[in-house]
Amino acid sequence: MWQNSIVAPSTLIGIFAALFGLIIGSFLNVCIVRIPGRKSIVMPASACPKCGAAIRPWDNIPVVSWVLLGGKCRACKTKISAMYPAVEVLTAVLFWACYHAFGLTTEALKWAIFSALMIVLVCTDLRERILPDVVNYSGFVAGLLLSLVTKPSDGTALWLANRMFDFPPPTPVLSLADALLGAAFGSGLLWLVAEAYFRLRGREGMGFGDVKMMLMAGAFLGLKRTLLTVLVGSVLGSVLGLAFMLARRKESDYELPFGSFLGMAAVLVIFFGTPVVNWYLSLMMVR
């Protein structure tokens, strides 16, 4: 009985987190479609982009409505992109994973918000080659604010404080400092790479949106995991990008959506980054 009383609420909360993720995923679809065109994400109500027919509430149930309608508009039978249920399911899975990994905590809320931001950025970059400023800057502010109510997990600020002060600053200050260091490092590193490429090749090889994206991501991840995100994103971009170009026979100067690879890497780092960082630091005997 004692075990059931513990397990059952945890399972129910996980289910609730996934269902909440489905609802948020439906909203993220609106953001993905409208934000690149600088349209309101609130008004007007959702409608078929082909015939303009308003989508009824019972036709707007995440995943379920798409399946029941056979992936088509009820009015004009135009195909509805599979992106919509895919985004909803992905958001549900990530929200469940955040609860499973971090429990019912502010950390779980922080990473759920970060996951949602990454989904929007990855999809807009894949679809439009755009990393919207409103998402990056809003996410940057959210990352700084959330750092004040979550424990510092990077450790860089504490390491610096121990060498600069007799007593470490309060926890919120350390957490905010970690966020600022991650933001400065992530955006600064990509800016240097972009500037070096431009100086050497005489043309842009990386959009400034990637720099702003890492400003936001760094505020959530901190310095160490930001560096890991850039490394993993570069590997993903090289491997998957090369495979795509070979499969589609694209030119060597084909514009790869590097922001999408960074976003995928950032989501992986949420769940697997800390063990990798700790393993590397122990290997280098860094304390």
Buried (B, 14 or more C-beta within 10 A) or exposed (E): EEEEEEEEEEEEBBEEBBBBBBBBBBBBBBBBBBBBEEEEEEEEEBEBEEEEBEBEEEBBBBBBBBEEEEBEBBBEEEEBBEBBBBBBBBBBBBBBBBBBEBEEEEBBBBBBBBBBBBBBBBBBBBBBBBBBEEBBEEBBEBBBEBBEEBEBBBBBBBEBBEEEEEEBBEEBBBBBBBBBBBBBBBBBBBBEBBEEBEEEEEEEBBBBBBBBBBBBBBBBBBBBBBBBBBEBBBEBBEEBBEEEBEEEEEEEEEEBBBBBBBBBBBBBBBBEBBEBBEEEEEEEEEE
